[in-house]
């Protein structure tokens, strides 16, 4: 049994690069996964190599988790760590798990397997929730486990996204500072109860930096690199009044050097919820007009970066210098 290849719509703009076409394929596959219309073969999702490659690492791992759980013969395993991050819909920045991670309840066997990593941690019942019918560590527990174990960029991306989950109202476009700080306080309480635990120093640093106003891993990592380069803490999602009552939001304000900073990902060009039916060319023209208005109104120039500028702090520094941004004299060394 096979499934047909997913057609890619290339009519939106002849100038769309291959990476954007790949994003279109990924979106189509994701929609079919959500609808349950992808075929299965011997209990596994059946995808072409192109379709599977179009998925994000989180989506690929979600399929691996489903396959692992179907093959388990015990209900003592609770999905945890990076696998729980995926189940809660949080990002795994530049992290591709090789195994499904589970934490075993007290008394259960903890021997790992080539496809399953079994953790032997204390796991109270209040730290276990149901997500899509599967036992998963709670959001708070997942965040604390993840920010201790993941590399720094991924850890901050998870913390930012989790805080945003509880504090951001997408419908009203409002960020609840009280809810954000209450959630952060609960995370701190867990960290304080873990003196000497592996990765706890990084966890503390991440919680100090975490901010739910970041809209994705690109903004989280960019902010981290800016701090490591010695910039002052940026203001996030800065509101700038526009013409005719419009309200513009800028990703970050670099107040110490008088620049605006924005991260340009792919979703603004491919996600129908964001494009509003506009072509890539129309989106870019609208972006240029918005930028010109903000620069004229505020007297500040923009510096923009994409994924290609987030390979390392030094790569971002090169882009900032090219845009005329004055670099700080002192630098904060990475952990």
N, C-alpha and C positions, 0 to 999 in steps of 0.2 A: 504494500500500500504506500503510495507516495502522495505528496501534496503539490499543488501547482506553485510555481515561483510567484512571488509577490510582485506585481507590476509596480514600477517606479514612475511617478509623474515627473517628467522632465520638461513639461511645457511651461512651468512657472517663469523661467528665465533662462535663456541660453547660456548665461555667464555663470550659472551655479557650479561651483567646483565639486569635485568628487566627494569631498568630505560632507558636503551638504546633501548630496544624493544618498550617501550612506545613512545620514540622519533620517531621511525620508523612509528608507527601508526599515530602519529600526522602529520608527513610529508606527508603521503599518503592522509589523510583527507584534509590537506591544499591544496594539488595539485588539488584535486577534487572540492574543494570550488572555487578555482581560475578558473577551467575549466567550472564550473557551471553544473557539472554532478551529484551532489547530488540531491536526490529526495526531493520534498516538500510535506507536508501534511497540509491542511488547512492554507496555507500561511506561515508555519514555516518550517525551515530545519528539516528534519527527520534524526536523527542520533541514533545509538545504544548508550547505556550508556558508553560503552568502547570508542567508537569513540569520543563522546563529551568530556569525561574526558581526552582524549589524547591531546586535543587542549590547547594551552596556554590561559591564562586569557584574553589576548588581543583579541584572535580569538573568544573566547566565547562571549566576550562583543560586538564584531563586529556583531555577529548574533543577539544579543539582541537589538542593535541599529537599525538594519534593520527591526526587528519586530515592534519596537516602532514607527519608522517613518511611516511604512505602516498603523499604526493605528491612526496617527495624523489627525486632521481635520483642521489644520491651517498651513500656510506657514510662520508664524511669529517666529517660533522656529528655532534657529540655534544651531547645535550640538557644545558643548563647554566643557571646563575643561577636565576631564579624558576621556570622550567620544571622544573629539576632538583629544586627544593624540593618541587614538587607530586609528581614521580615518586617521591621518597623518602617520601612520605606526611607531610611536615611542613606546618605551617599557614602560610597567607599572610594575615596579619591586615590587614584593610582594604586589600588589594592585589588588583587585578583586572588581570592582564596583558593587554595588547592584542595582543601578538605572542608567538609561540613563540621562546624564546631557545636558541640553539645556539652552541657554540664549535667552530671549525673546526680540524681537525688541520693540522699544518705543511704549507705548500705548497698548501692548498686555497683556492679563491676565497672571499672574505669579503664580497661585496656583499650587503647586506640587501634585504629585500622587505617589502611592506606587511603580510604575515602572519608574517614570519620576521626576527628580529634575529640577525645573525651576529656573534659576538665574535671578535676576533683576539687570543687570549692564548696563552701557552705552555701546552701541554697534554701532559704526559708520560703514557705508557701506564698507569702505576700509578694515575693519577687517573681512569681510565675503568673503569666497571663495567657489567654488564648488569642492568637492572631490567625485569622483564616482557618480556624479549626485545629491549629497546631500549638503545642506548648512552647512558649517562648519566654525568655527573661523579660521582666517589665522594662519600660522605657528608661526609667532612672537607673536600674541595675545595668542595662545594656550600655548606656552612655559611660558609666564609671568603668565597666570592664573594657570598653573599646578605647577610651582615651588613655588607659594604662598600657594597652598592647599595640596599638597602631603607631605608625610613624607620625611625626608631629603634624604634617600637613593634613593627613587623613583624620587624625584625632580632633583637630580644631574644626574641620569640616563637619564631623559628626556632632560635636558639641553645639556649634552654631545652628545646625539644622534642627536639633532636638529642642533647643530653646525657642526657635522660630515656630516649631510645631505647636507649642503651648501658648505662645504669646501673640502670634500674628493672625489677624482676622482678615482673610482674603476678600470676603465680601465687602466689608466696610473699609478695607485698606488702612487698618489701624493696628498699631503695635502696642500691646499692653505691657508697660514697663513693670507694673506690680506683679503680674503673672510670671514674667521673665525672671525677676529677682527671687520670687518665692521658689520657683523651680530650681534656680541656681543654688539657693540656700539648701534645698534638700540634697542636691548633689554634693555640696560641701560637707554636709553632715555625714554622708556615706564615706567620703574621702577621709575625714577626720577620724573615723572609726577603723582606718586601715593603716596605721603607722608602720612603716617598714615594708609594706607590700611592694611587690615588683611593679615598677612603672609609676609609683605614687608621686614621685617628684614631677614627672611630666604631667600627670593628671592635675596637680595643683596649678601648674603654669598655664595649662589649657583653660582651666576654669576661670583664671584671672583674665584671660584674653577673650573668652567666648562672648559672642554678641549675636543674638537672634535676628538682628536686622540685616545680616548678610544673606543674600538671596541664593547662594549656591557655593559649591566648592571653589569656583574661580575667585569669587570675592573673598572667601575665607582665606585662601592661600595667598592671594595678592596682599591682603591686609597683614598676614603673618610676615611675608617677605619685606613689606614696607617697615615693619617694626624691627625686623632683624637688621635692616639697613640703617637703622637709627632715626627714622622719621617719628614724629610725635604720633600718638594714637589718632587715627583719622576719625572724623565725624562721618557716620554712615547714614545713607539715605537722606541726604540733605534736601530740604524743600526749597525750591526757587520759584517765585511767582512768574508765570508766563503771560503772553499777550491774551487779551480777550477772556480773562478769568481762568486761563489754563494754569495747572499746577505741574511743574516739572520736579522730578526727583533725580538727584545725582548720586551715584553709588557711594562716593566718598569725597570728603573735603580734606585736602592736605594743607591745613591752616598754617603750619610752620613754614611752608614754602610758597603759599599763595597759588595753589593749583587745584583743579578738579581732577579726580581720577575715576575712570570707569573701566569695567571689564566687559569685553564683548565676546559672549559665547555664541553658540550656534542656534539656540532655541528661538531667539528673537527673529531669526530668518526662516525657521522651518515649522515652528509650532503654530497650528492654525488659531489657537486661543490667543496668540500674541500678534500674529501677522495681520489678522483682520481681513484676509483676502488680498493683501498687497503683495506685489512682487518684491524681490530682493532689491531691485533698483529703486523702487518707490520707498522702501524702508530706509535705505541708505540716504536718499535725498531728504526724507523727513528728519533723520538723525542729524544731518548736516545743518538743517535750518534750526533745529532745537539747540544745537551746540553754539551756533553763531549768536542766537538770542541770549543764551546764558552768559557767554563770554562778554558780550557787549553790556549786559545789565550788571554783571558783577565785577568786571575788570579782571577776571581770572581766566587763564587759558586751561585747556584740557590736555591731559595725557591719557591715552587709551592703551590697553594691553589685551591680548588674547591668550589662548592656551600656549602658543609658541613662545610667549614671553615669561612663562611660569615654570620653565625647566629648573631654575634655581634662582636664588636671590641675585646672583651676579648677572643673570640674563635679564631680569627685570631692571636692574640698575643700568644696564646698557641702553635699554629702551627709554628709561626716564631721562638719561643724559641726552639722548638723541632728540627728545622733545623739549629740551631746554630746562629741565627741572634741576634746581640746585641740590646737590647731594649733601646730607648732613656731615658734619666734621667728625662726629663720634659714631661708632657702630656697636650694636649689641651682638655679642657672639652667640651663635646658635647653641642649643643644648648639646 
